[in-house]
């Protein structure tokens, strides 16, 4: 019988809670928490969930400990990660506020997904979507609770302030930090979107500006927003994985995490209150992040997005299965060729990066499910397909390899809807409205244009591009 996994059973260093994290999912535990555990024995993490309290409920009895299973092509390696000191429900606003106001807290890290920042669709500088119903509701709550300096403790203590978005919860904590003498803080976004630090800043500062211009100014002057490029494949943990961990380690771990051997973390920005020595675990600190960001978003995430739609249409369930399909593999290579034409910086080593990606994707023991990758496709395509398409068009080419991602998305949405499968997307309501519209024939140019408009209104107005997307849609049949 396996022993309980908790801090009484495992020797661990006496870490201090210096980092607050929001978004307690598998990726955070395979990535930032793992880097922190490897890099420094003094820094610890107080973690909060983003949407559901499930992860906190599983980790809290274990004192934040969990097993990381590194799954190589031939064997598994097991290690207990001890950097998370406490796990809490993200809806516990009084506690989150207390931790963000604590002068010992030097860093806030985020894995709240692209949709969590509530950005308005379209090109240009990142901009908070003030028309988003959740944002509008939170602004009303915030305005009622603000006393000119902080968001009233009475409202927090009585649980009267119910916030729907993570940026609004962060704003409450930053206001409390400012009121407590204004200690500096670094906010580190670890989500898959371009200029993620700038997006986090735009979201939080825009909320502050709606409440109090001086609070917004204080955030600009005292909170740094660090841009990052993150990379580590982390599939869903299965019941079989839980059993494997118990057999291999002797511990009954309620929430192990499975990941691949590869990991990457590239960061650009300031840490005014200090940071762990993440370099010891392999993190890179660079003066210019944008080329690394493009490489990762286009080659890794773009290929993932293509496979997630096209692979499912052709009957596959995992990345490894999709890439073993010669047709899908060819589409991936075509997209990589198009993207690589705009990744010319020598330090990026694009040929080596592509070889490493293919080896990672082909790992037969990492069951990275396409349905999981396909979530929030309308947001992901804006960062992964559109920039490559625009760059190709500017170079005088048709951009078809990038448009194929959008065509596969349109066709997969239509297939899901026809099958009665719920669409997991931040813009699901708008997407379903298009798919339900009897005046828009399935697979038609009009339907393609309406779906594309949800990603990018400019692209939807380009007849040549919409025609190309529509022509590509029937081509995914197996």
Secondary structure by P-SEA (a helix, b strand, c coil): ccccccccccccccccccbbbccccccccccaaaaaaaccccbbbbbbbcccaaaaaaccccccbbbbbbccccbbbbbbbccccbbbcccaaaaaaaaaacccccbbbbccccccccccccccccccccccaaaaaaaaaaaaacccccccaaaaaacccccccaaaaaaaaaaaaaaacbbbbbbbbcccccaaaaaaaaaaaaaaaaccaaaaaaaaacbbbbbbbbbbbbccccaaaaaaaaaaccccccbbbbbccbbbbbbbcccccccccccccccccccccaaaaaaaacaaaaaaaaaaaaaaaaccccaaaaaacaaaaaaaaaaaaaaaaaccccccaaaaaaaaaaaaaacccccccccccccaaaaaaaaccaaaaaaaaaacccccccaaaaaaaaaaaaaaaaacccccccaaaaaaaaaaccccccccaaaaaaaaaaacccccccaaaaaaaaaacccccc
